[in-house]
Amino acid sequence: MKGFKIIITVLLINLSISIAYRILAIFPFHAKSHDNMLSAFAKGLAERKHQVDVVTHYPLKNPPDTYKVVVNLNGTEPPIINSFHIDYAKTIAEDVTITVSDRYGSDLCHYMNLPEFQKLIKKIKSSKEKLYDLVVMEVFGSSCYIGFGRLLNVPVIGISTLIEFPWISDFIGNDDNLAYVPFCSTTYFDKTKFWDRLMNFLRYHSQKYRFQSKTEKIQTEHMRKYLRSDMPNVREIEKDVALTFVNRHPVIFGVKPLAPSLVELSALHIEKGPKLPADLQKWLDESKSGVVYFTFGSMVLIETLPEHQILEIYDSLRKLNQRVLLKIADPAKLPPNLPENILTSPWIPQQAVLKHENVKLFITHGGLMGSQEALYYGVPMIGIPLFGDQPINVDKFVQMKMAVKIDFDNLTSSSLDWALNEMFTNYEVYKERAEYNSRLFKDRPMSPLDTAEYWIKYVIRYGAGPLKSPALELTWWQLSMLDVYAVLIILFIVAVLCFCLFLCILVKTFLAVVNFIKNRISIKHRTSSENSSKKIK
């Protein structure tokens, strides 16, 4: 009996340890593609018995016991899933920074005025006990939610579903070296060319300034209105972020300077053993010549492309020996005469499809999640980027020699013919590179979720202090060493001027001495001549 009690006690202690951490996860952005990573993150922590209270637009359908939606944002905004007309995608491409700062940034701070959110805020303010150990939030455009860390007096961890924007690097004082680290929506960047480095520098700092100037006043006001009247400026609040998880990997984006508080966490959303529905499994199994999978992701509707462009795509795809699996939200909106080798579907389990051995090629818009899935399963790609980070994503996979690129404005039957011919003519080369890069991508000391859990526990145990970068204490010109360069340039100019002045004085002195000597010689010569003349007389 005594032994039984000991066993029960040990089990209860282990259980209490495993559920010790209470995490408030705030995901205010309503894009389903972003949620794929964020939900996997929250679900994974809850499955490990952490208490995860979530603010989200997309509650899990079958959540773990320790997962709880405390603010359901579903219905507050039209979900960004199968909703982007191609023309709207083009407008985003024209100015991503303003879209992120306004529509997907400051505008989302108003959620704090919702009854459910106000109930949570009042509960936090009135509680005499510590409700949470940590705040985790998506860092994208809504820095106002970082203020929950101050409200709860707990650390804040950010999670970026994309490679980081420059203002996100600023949160933790991560100094990007712009000589070789491109701005996140840059394309055609060659670090060896002066013009590219100059434009990268100007683009990086101008877009960061635009974001900060657009969000500083309004998001500070939101925090003071909805959270606490004495909240500091939002730029100061951003420095409360103890650590940021970012969806990047050096295999794709190369090496860059990383502060300890910037942790790479790619492929977190990759499922274990994704399953196919029986009918799609059968269709893929029967596709002995292979399958081309074509999608523009969960946002952009292919059927909203101009009809002439869709017909150009038809003309190219019908020439293939391979079958084509085409993701179309509303097949009825497609032009008639769909090629016989194309199967359309409004919903496709993408990871399970890319994992299938008969899938030979992925035609994609270059979204980071889908591109990582293709990399994970070693599938070559044709990239047709539209906006945001998609151009740089596709460029990186082209550099990795596992993809080719088509500019969207040049998407025609002939350009698609070229890309498909290039891929299938040299398929073994592209496939070998894809599989090699896949091995590099998977080879890591810990799984993404293990990595996330380790750093979460670290931050809860020790706070932000040990990871804080000294760069946070410096101004941008000090961090860029501009004051040092300015002093060195001034000293150099002064030294050159002094040297020139010295040379000038030296030359003048030399010339004066020469003239003096010449004059003395001339006088002596005249005197000698005069004396000689007198003697002759």
C-alpha positions in Angstrom: 0.0 0.0 0.0 2.8 2.4 0.9 4.6 1.6 -2.4 1.4 2.3 -4.3 1.1 5.7 -2.6 4.7 6.5 -3.6 4.0 5.6 -7.2 0.8 7.8 -7.3 2.7 10.7 -5.6 5.5 10.5 -8.2 3.0 10.4 -11.1 1.2 13.4 -9.7 4.4 15.3 -9.3 5.4 14.5 -12.8 2.0 15.6 -14.1 2.1 18.9 -12.1 5.6 19.6 -13.6 4.5 18.8 -17.1 1.5 21.3 -16.9 3.3 23.9 -14.9 3.5 26.6 -17.6 0.5 28.6 -18.5 0.8 30.4 -21.9 -1.4 33.1 -23.4 -1.1 32.9 -27.2 -2.3 35.9 -29.2 -2.7 35.4 -32.9 -4.7 38.5 -34.2 -4.0 38.1 -38.0 -6.7 36.4 -40.0 -4.7 34.7 -42.7 -5.2 30.9 -42.8 -1.7 30.3 -44.2 -0.2 32.0 -41.1 -2.4 30.0 -38.9 -1.1 26.7 -40.2 2.2 27.3 -38.3 0.6 29.1 -35.3 -2.0 26.4 -34.7 0.6 23.7 -35.0 2.7 25.6 -32.4 -0.2 26.0 -29.9 -1.4 22.5 -30.4 2.1 21.0 -30.0 2.6 22.8 -26.7 -0.9 21.8 -25.4 -0.2 18.1 -26.4 2.9 18.4 -24.1 0.5 19.4 -21.3 1.2 23.1 -21.1 -1.9 25.1 -20.6 -2.3 27.2 -23.8 -5.0 29.8 -23.8 -5.5 31.2 -27.3 -6.8 34.3 -29.1 -7.4 33.2 -32.6 -9.6 33.3 -35.8 -9.2 29.5 -36.3 -9.9 27.4 -33.2 -8.8 23.8 -33.4 -11.5 21.3 -34.2 -10.3 18.6 -31.9 -8.1 20.3 -29.4 -6.0 18.8 -26.6 -7.4 19.1 -23.1 -5.0 21.9 -22.2 -5.9 24.0 -25.2 -8.5 26.7 -24.6 -9.8 29.5 -26.8 -10.2 32.5 -24.5 -11.1 35.0 -27.3 -12.6 33.6 -30.5 -12.0 36.1 -33.3 -13.8 34.0 -35.9 -16.3 36.1 -37.7 -14.7 39.5 -36.8 -13.0 39.6 -40.2 -13.6 37.8 -43.5 -11.1 34.9 -43.3 -8.2 35.2 -45.6 -8.7 31.8 -47.3 -9.7 31.4 -50.9 -10.5 35.1 -50.9 -7.9 37.1 -52.8 -8.9 38.2 -56.3 -5.8 38.5 -58.5 -6.2 42.2 -58.8 -6.2 42.6 -55.0 -3.0 40.5 -54.8 -1.4 43.0 -57.3 -2.4 46.0 -55.1 -0.7 44.3 -52.1 2.4 43.8 -54.2 2.6 47.5 -54.9 3.1 48.4 -51.2 3.4 45.5 -48.8 4.7 47.7 -45.9 1.6 49.9 -45.8 -0.7 46.8 -46.0 1.1 45.3 -43.0 1.2 48.5 -41.0 -2.4 49.5 -41.5 -4.8 46.8 -42.7 -3.0 43.9 -41.1 -1.4 45.9 -38.3 -3.0 48.9 -36.5 -6.5 48.0 -37.7 -6.3 44.7 -35.8 -5.6 46.4 -32.4 -9.3 47.3 -32.3 -10.0 43.6 -31.4 -9.1 44.6 -27.8 -12.4 46.4 -27.6 -14.4 43.2 -28.2 -16.5 42.0 -25.3 -14.5 38.7 -25.0 -11.2 40.6 -25.1 -12.4 43.1 -22.5 -13.5 40.3 -20.3 -10.0 38.8 -20.5 -8.4 42.2 -19.8 -10.6 42.8 -16.8 -9.8 39.3 -15.4 -6.1 40.0 -15.7 -6.4 43.4 -14.0 -8.5 42.1 -11.1 -6.7 38.9 -10.5 -4.4 38.8 -7.4 -2.8 35.7 -8.7 -0.4 35.2 -11.6 -2.6 34.0 -14.4 0.1 33.2 -17.0 3.8 32.5 -17.2 4.4 33.7 -20.7 2.8 35.6 -23.6 3.4 34.3 -27.1 2.2 36.3 -30.0 2.5 36.5 -33.8 4.8 39.4 -34.6 3.7 40.9 -37.9 2.0 44.3 -37.9 0.2 44.5 -34.5 2.8 45.4 -31.9 0.1 46.7 -29.6 -0.5 43.1 -28.3 3.0 43.0 -26.9 1.6 45.2 -24.1 0.0 42.2 -22.6 3.4 41.3 -21.3 3.5 44.5 -19.2 -0.1 44.0 -18.2 0.7 40.5 -16.9 4.3 41.2 -15.8 5.6 38.2 -17.7 8.0 37.7 -20.6 6.9 37.9 -24.2 8.0 35.7 -27.1 7.3 36.6 -30.7 6.7 34.2 -33.5 7.0 35.2 -37.2 5.5 32.9 -39.8 7.7 34.6 -42.4 11.3 35.6 -42.6 11.5 38.6 -40.4 10.7 42.2 -41.4 13.3 44.8 -40.4 11.1 46.1 -37.6 10.9 42.6 -36.1 14.7 42.4 -36.0 14.7 45.8 -34.2 12.5 44.3 -31.3 15.4 42.2 -30.1 18.4 44.2 -31.4 19.4 41.8 -34.2 21.7 43.7 -36.5 21.2 42.6 -40.1 24.3 43.1 -42.3 22.8 44.7 -45.4 25.8 44.0 -47.4 24.6 40.4 -47.9 21.2 40.1 -46.1 18.5 41.2 -48.5 15.3 43.0 -47.4 12.5 40.4 -47.1 10.6 41.4 -50.2 13.7 42.0 -52.4 14.2 40.1 -55.6 17.2 39.9 -57.9 19.7 40.7 -55.1 23.4 40.3 -56.0 25.6 41.1 -53.0 28.6 41.7 -55.2 27.0 44.6 -57.0 27.2 48.1 -55.5 23.9 49.2 -56.9 22.1 46.2 -55.4 23.6 46.8 -52.0 22.8 50.5 -52.2 19.1 49.8 -53.1 18.9 47.1 -50.4 20.2 49.6 -47.8 17.7 52.2 -48.9 14.8 49.8 -49.2 15.4 48.2 -45.8 15.7 51.5 -43.8 12.9 53.4 -45.7 10.4 50.6 -45.2 11.3 50.2 -41.6 10.9 54.0 -41.1 7.5 53.9 -42.9 6.2 51.1 -40.8 7.3 52.7 -37.5 6.0 56.2 -38.5 2.6 54.7 -39.5 2.1 52.6 -36.4 3.8 54.5 -33.5 1.1 57.0 -32.5 -2.0 54.9 -33.2 -0.8 51.6 -31.6 0.4 53.5 -28.6 -3.0 55.0 -28.2 -4.7 51.6 -28.6 -2.6 50.2 -25.7 -3.3 53.1 -23.5 -7.0 53.0 -24.3 -7.6 49.3 -23.9 -4.8 47.9 -21.7 -3.5 50.6 -19.3 -3.3 54.4 -19.5 0.4 54.5 -18.4 1.7 52.2 -21.1 5.0 53.4 -22.7 5.4 54.2 -26.3 4.9 51.1 -28.6 8.5 51.4 -29.8 9.6 50.9 -26.1 7.1 48.1 -25.6 8.5 46.2 -28.6 11.8 45.9 -26.6 9.9 43.7 -24.1 10.1 40.9 -26.6 12.5 38.4 -25.0 12.9 36.1 -27.9 11.5 35.7 -31.4 10.9 32.5 -33.3 11.3 33.1 -37.1 10.3 30.8 -39.9 13.6 30.7 -41.7 16.4 28.2 -42.3 20.0 28.8 -43.6 19.5 26.1 -46.3 16.9 28.4 -47.9 17.9 31.9 -46.9 21.6 31.5 -46.2 23.7 32.6 -43.3 23.0 35.8 -41.5 24.0 37.4 -38.1 21.7 36.0 -35.4 21.4 37.3 -31.9 20.7 34.5 -29.3 17.2 35.8 -29.0 16.4 35.2 -32.7 15.7 31.5 -33.1 15.2 29.8 -36.5 12.1 27.6 -36.3 11.2 26.4 -39.8 9.0 23.4 -40.8 7.1 23.5 -37.5 3.8 23.0 -39.4 5.0 19.8 -41.2 2.6 17.0 -40.2 3.6 13.6 -39.2 2.2 11.0 -41.6 -0.3 13.2 -43.5 -3.2 11.1 -44.9 -5.0 11.3 -48.3 -8.7 10.7 -48.9 -9.4 7.4 -50.6 -10.5 8.8 -53.9 -7.5 11.1 -54.3 -5.1 8.3 -53.1 -6.5 6.1 -55.9 -6.1 8.8 -58.5 -2.5 9.6 -57.5 -1.6 5.9 -57.4 -3.0 5.4 -60.9 -1.0 8.3 -62.3 1.9 6.2 -63.5 3.3 9.0 -65.7 3.5 11.3 -62.8 1.5 14.3 -61.4 2.0 18.1 -61.6 0.4 19.8 -58.6 -0.6 23.4 -59.3 -1.9 25.9 -56.6 -1.6 29.5 -55.7 -2.1 28.7 -52.0 -4.9 29.4 -49.6 -5.2 33.1 -50.4 -5.2 33.8 -54.2 -8.0 32.4 -56.4 -6.6 31.1 -59.7 -10.1 31.3 -61.3 -9.9 35.2 -60.9 -7.0 35.4 -63.4 -8.0 37.0 -66.7 -9.7 34.4 -68.9 -7.1 34.7 -71.7 -4.4 33.9 -69.1 -6.3 30.8 -67.9 -6.7 29.6 -71.5 -2.9 30.0 -72.0 -2.4 27.8 -68.9 -4.8 25.3 -70.4 -2.9 25.2 -73.7 0.4 24.5 -71.9 -0.9 21.9 -69.4 -2.8 19.8 -72.0 0.5 19.1 -73.8 1.8 17.2 -70.8 1.9 13.4 -70.5 1.6 13.9 -66.8 -1.7 14.4 -65.0 -2.3 17.8 -63.3 -3.9 18.3 -59.9 -5.2 21.9 -59.8 -6.5 23.6 -56.6 -9.5 25.7 -57.6 -11.9 27.1 -54.9 -14.8 27.3 -57.4 -14.3 25.1 -60.5 -17.6 26.5 -62.0 -15.9 29.8 -62.5 -13.2 28.4 -64.8 -13.5 28.9 -68.6 -14.9 25.8 -70.5 -12.7 23.2 -72.3 -10.7 22.2 -69.2 -8.0 19.7 -70.5 -8.8 16.1 -69.8 -5.5 15.5 -67.9 -6.5 18.1 -65.2 -8.4 17.2 -62.0 -9.6 20.2 -60.0 -10.6 20.4 -56.4 -11.5 23.2 -53.9 -9.6 21.6 -51.1 -6.4 19.5 -51.3 -4.4 18.0 -48.4 -1.2 19.6 -49.7 1.4 17.8 -47.5 0.0 14.4 -48.2 0.0 15.2 -52.0 3.6 16.4 -52.0 4.6 13.3 -50.1 3.2 11.0 -52.7 5.8 9.3 -54.9 4.0 10.1 -58.1 4.0 13.8 -57.6 6.9 15.0 -59.8 6.5 18.8 -59.8 4.9 21.6 -57.8 3.7 24.8 -59.5 3.4 27.4 -56.8 3.1 31.1 -56.0 6.1 30.7 -53.7 4.4 31.0 -50.3 6.9 30.0 -47.6 4.8 27.3 -46.0 4.1 25.4 -49.2 7.6 25.9 -50.5 9.0 24.4 -47.2 6.7 21.5 -47.7 8.0 20.9 -51.2 11.5 21.2 -49.9 10.8 18.8 -47.0 9.5 16.1 -49.4 12.1 16.8 -52.1 9.7 18.0 -54.9 11.1 20.4 -57.6 9.2 23.6 -58.2 8.1 26.2 -60.8 7.6 29.4 -58.9 5.2 32.2 -60.1 5.5 34.8 -57.3 2.8 37.4 -56.7 3.5 39.6 -53.7 5.2 39.9 -50.2 8.0 37.5 -49.5 7.1 35.3 -52.5 9.7 36.8 -54.9 12.6 36.2 -52.6 11.4 32.8 -51.6 11.3 31.7 -55.3 14.6 33.3 -56.0 16.2 31.3 -53.2 14.9 28.0 -54.5 16.1 28.9 -58.0 19.6 29.5 -56.5 19.3 26.1 -54.8 18.9 24.7 -58.3 15.6 23.0 -57.4 13.2 25.5 -59.1 12.7 27.7 -62.1 10.8 31.0 -62.1 8.2 32.7 -64.2 7.3 36.3 -63.7 3.5 36.5 -63.2 3.2 39.3 -65.8 4.9 37.0 -68.2 2.7 33.9 -67.5 1.8 32.7 -71.0 1.5 29.4 -72.8 5.1 29.8 -74.1 6.7 30.8 -70.8 4.9 27.8 -69.0 6.0 25.5 -71.9 9.6 26.7 -71.4 9.5 26.1 -67.6 7.8 22.6 -67.9 10.2 21.6 -70.7 13.2 22.8 -68.6 12.0 20.8 -65.6 11.2 17.5 -67.3 14.1 17.6 -69.7 16.5 18.0 -66.8 14.3 16.3 -64.2 17.0 14.1 -62.7 19.2 17.1 -62.0 16.4 19.1 -60.3 15.1 16.1 -58.4 18.6 15.2 -57.1 19.1 18.8 -55.9 15.7 18.8 -54.3 16.4 15.6 -52.4 19.9 16.9 -51.4 18.4 20.2 -50.1 15.7 18.2 -48.3 18.3 16.2 -46.4 20.0 19.4 -45.3 16.7 20.9 -44.3 15.8 18.0 -42.1 19.2 17.5 -40.5 18.9 19.4 -37.2 19.8 18.6 -33.6 16.2 19.0 -32.3 12.7 19.0 -33.9 11.1 22.4 -34.4 8.7 21.8 -31.5 11.5 20.5 -29.2 13.4 23.7 -30.0 10.4 25.9 -29.3 9.7 24.2 -26.0 13.3 24.4 -24.8 13.5 28.2 -25.4 10.0 28.8 -24.0 11.1 27.1 -20.7 14.4 29.0 -20.8 12.6 32.4 -21.1 10.1 31.5 -18.4 12.9 30.4 -16.0 15.3 33.3 -16.6 13.4 36.1 -18.2 14.6 38.2 -21.1 17.8 39.5 -19.4 20.3 36.8 -20.4 19.3 37.1 -24.1 19.0 40.9 -24.4 21.3 42.4 -27.1 23.4 45.4 -26.2 22.3 46.8 -29.5 19.0 47.8 -27.9 20.8 50.4 -25.9 22.3 52.1 -29.1 20.8 54.5 -31.6 20.7 53.4 -35.2 23.6 55.6 -36.1 25.7 54.2 -33.2 24.7 50.7 -34.2 25.8 51.4 -37.8 29.0 53.0 -36.6 28.1 56.2 -38.5 29.4 58.4 -35.8 32.7 56.6 -35.8 32.9 56.7 -39.6 32.1 60.4 -39.5 34.9 61.2 -37.1 37.4 59.1 -39.0 36.4 60.8 -42.3 36.7 64.2 -40.6 40.0 63.3 -39.2 41.2 62.0 -42.5 40.0 65.3 -44.2 41.7 67.4 -41.5 44.9 65.3 -41.9 44.8 65.7 -45.7 44.2 69.4 -45.4 47.0 69.7 -42.8 49.3 67.7 -45.1 48.4 69.9 -48.0 48.9 73.0 -45.9 52.3 71.7 -44.8 53.2 70.9 -48.4 52.1 74.4 -49.5 54.2 76.0 -46.7 57.1 73.7 -47.5 56.9 74.5 -51.2 56.6 78.2 -50.5 59.5 78.1 -48.1 61.5 76.1 -50.6 60.7 78.6 -53.4 61.5 81.5 -51.1 64.9 80.0 -50.3 65.6 79.2 -53.9 64.6 82.8 -54.9 66.8 84.1 -52.0 69.7 82.1 -53.2 69.1 83.1 -56.8 69.0 86.7 -55.7 72.2 86.4 -53.7 73.9 84.8 -56.6 72.5 87.4 -59.0 73.7 90.3 -56.7 77.1 88.7 -56.3 77.4 88.2 -60.0 76.4 91.8 -60.7 78.9 93.1 -58.1 81.6 90.9 -59.6 80.8 92.2 -63.1 80.9 95.8 -62.0 84.2 95.3 -60.2 85.7 93.7 -63.4 84.5 96.6 -65.5 86.1 99.2 -63.2 89.5 97.3 -63.4 89.4 97.3 -67.2 88.7 101.1 -67.2 
